[in-house]
């Protein structure tokens, strides 16, 4: 079955920030960790946090030590004062947009305004907002309640950040009718507003809509209400197990969106489950093509073919006579390393990509066999270049396979923090980049054919830079799952902003190297053509920063396309010659 997933589905900025604060603290702090009330309205996430030792505190009077985290909804100032006097370490994960509404209420109520908050009276965010009103805050949820507001007041109107836009506009219209001078701020979060608008737009292209998120989540319930207003069948589910497969099977295309407190792995599971439903309107050819494309991505064939393409481009860049030995060797080596490491290291993929994790569990034996055969094939091909290249390929294969295996003995009751190569902070992106660069650019130097050392060094730097940017980009997409299992990838070690800046510097330095290399005679003019690859990687980064690129299979394909682009540019250059 075909699925159209909303781009804005899942965690909003505030929830993501709060969850990553908790997970990061849980990873580095063995002491007791508490959240002041449930962090978010999602039972599955709360169960996950509980498994990490994070406890929900509703009464802090009995707490003597530890860390307490203020959730994204924020709290009233009176409760914040109690927290400060408790002696607990405080981490404030209040959403910046909620904090802005709190500041508006504080400022204007000090100026004599009556703050009218449009929202749910019992919602944690609204309770926190009302606490900032200096006793001059009034909560309403319908236009009929406007008549209850006292006469002769200067009115400030704000919204709970997850309010439904059209409801808020109706209430504001009623307030302005009675209080023409009312000061109105539209404090509905952009993420809330955009995902509601996206649902309305999505409805014109699908036969039904599935809304994923907690039944107690206000923003998810409103999202389901907006979806229902379009007239389409709507299914509000918390997990993939609650899907009505029988009703969904009557549809051709299903839209999927999710509330702001729904993690990516839960959305992915729902999407995977829907796609597995055999639509009565889907042809056998449709199913075959969809299954083939999925298999190519899930088995890492796409990444391996990308490596093949990149190796051919480096043959052209370094001035070697293009052949199929190096690209084929690279294909086999990269395929084997991806498959075997995923089979060994199952943790983060369960959350980052549950569909691929299920694929690896299902075909574990077959994939393990194919990985071993691929390693044997790569080592065998390297023998064509002589014994030194054969030994180097065998050594790289052992090193790559050992990346996710313990290399320091693990005793019962004790585990070294860095018992595996993958445990070294930020090592994943650079280890991948070195492996690709060593096979594509350094192995030929050990062969029995004349080699251009300067050209190979330029090739190595190009491969290292492109692959490290690719790997770090995927790490940014997968930061939630990595935090859950405690993987210290580059974005977790440096933070997302610093990682993106580092990637921009890598691209800049790589562009400079490619630009000056022909001038010194290290490589030919093809280097200038390859600058296009750095341009497309830069576009990927800016697209992510602007919110046009988001975690998912489409984004993975977009980033992987840079590898194929290098090979196509090489073929184009050969045609021109």
C-alpha positions, 0 to 999 in steps of 0.5 A: 500500500502507498503511504504519504507521510507528512513532512512535519509529523513527529517531535516538534522542536520543544519536545525533541529538545526536552527528550534529548536533554533527558536522554543525554543526562541519563547517559552521562549521570548515574545519579537519580534523574526525575522529570517534574511531571510526565515529560511528554504525553506519550506512554511508550516514551515514558516507559522507555525513559523509565527503563533508563532510570528516569522517574516521574516526580509529582511531589518533590518534598521527599526528594533530597538529591539528584537531577530534576528536569522541567518538561517542555510545557513549563511550570508556574513560577511558584513551583520553580521557586520550590524547585530552587529551594529543594537542593536538586540540580535543575535542567530547564527544558521548557520550550522556548516558544512556551517561555515566550508566552510566559514572558508576554503574560508576565509583562502585560499583567504587570502593566495592568492587563487581564491575560486571557489564555485560549486553551484547555484549563487542565493542560500542564502548559496552560497551568504554567502560563496562568501561574505567570499572570500575577493573579490576573489570568483567565482561561477560556476554551470556547467563544461562548465563554467570552461573555464570562470575562469581566467588564472594564478590563484591558485585555491581552489574548494569547493561545496555548501553543498547541491550539487549533488555529481556526478555533483560536481565530473564532474566539479572538473574533468574539473577544474583539467584538466585545473588547475592540481594544484587546491586545492579541498575540498569535502564540500558536507554535509554527510547528502546530500550525504548519502540521495542521495546514499540512493535514488539510493539504494531505487530505486532497491526495489520500483516501484516509489519514492515520494520526499517530500519537498519545490519546492523552496528547492535546495537540495530537487530538486536535490534529485528529480533529482537523483531519476529521474536518476534511471528511476523510476516514481518520484513524487515531492510533498510539502504536502500529498494533492498533491499526485497522488493517481491514478498513485500510486495505480498501484504500489505495493511498493512506496519509500519515501524520503524527503529534508533536510528542510522537517519536520517529521510531513509532511513526516508522513502525506505523508506516511500515505496518501500513505499507505491508497491507495489501491494498485491493487496488494495488497491482502485482507490478506495483508491489514488485517495484516497491519491494525491490526498491525497499530491498535495495535500501534495506540490504545496503545495496544502494550504499554499495552501488554508491561506493562502486560509483565513487570508486569509478570517479576516483579512477578518473580523478587520479589518472588511473586507467578505469577498470571494474576491479577497484569499483567491484572490490569497493562494492563488495567491501562496503556491502560486507561492512554495512551488513556485518556491522548492522548484524552485530550492532542491533541497538540503535537501528531498533529505534532509528529504522525499525523496518530495516531492523526487522528486515535484518532479523528476518533474513539474518542467516542469509545476510550473514552468509552474503556478507562473508561471501562479499568479504571473500570476493573483495579479498580475492579481487585484491590478489590481482594487484599483488600480495601487499594489496591482498594483505591490506584488504584482509587487514581492512576487512578484519578491522572493519568487522571488528568495529562493533565487537568488544576488543577489550575483555568485558568482565561480569559486573564491569564494562569498560566505557570504550570496549569497542572502537564504535564507543569512541566519541564521534568515531563512527563518521570518521571510521566509515570515511577512512574505510572507504578512502583506504579501499578506494584511494590507498589500496591502489598504491600497494598494487603492481601498477604505476601509481600517482601518489599525489593523485591518490592523496587528492582522491583519498581526501575527496572520498574521506570528506564526502563520506564523513559528511554523508555519515555525520548527516545520517547521524544527525537524522538518527540522534534520538535512537543513538541517545537511547542506546548510548551511542556517542556519535558526532552530533551527540558529542559536539551537538547538532549546530557544531556538527553542521558547522564542522561539515561545512568546514570539511566541504570548504577545505575539500573544495579548496583542495580540489580547486588547487590540485590541477594547478599543481599538476596533482590531478587533471581538470576533472577535479573542477567537475567534481566540485559539483558534489560539494555543492550538492552536499552543501545544498543538503545541509541548507535544506536540512537547516531550513526544514526541507530535509527531514529523517526518512527514506527520501532524505536518505536517498537524496544524500546517497545520490551524491555518491552516484553523482560522482560516478555520472560526472566521471562518465560525462567527463569520459564522454567529453574526452 
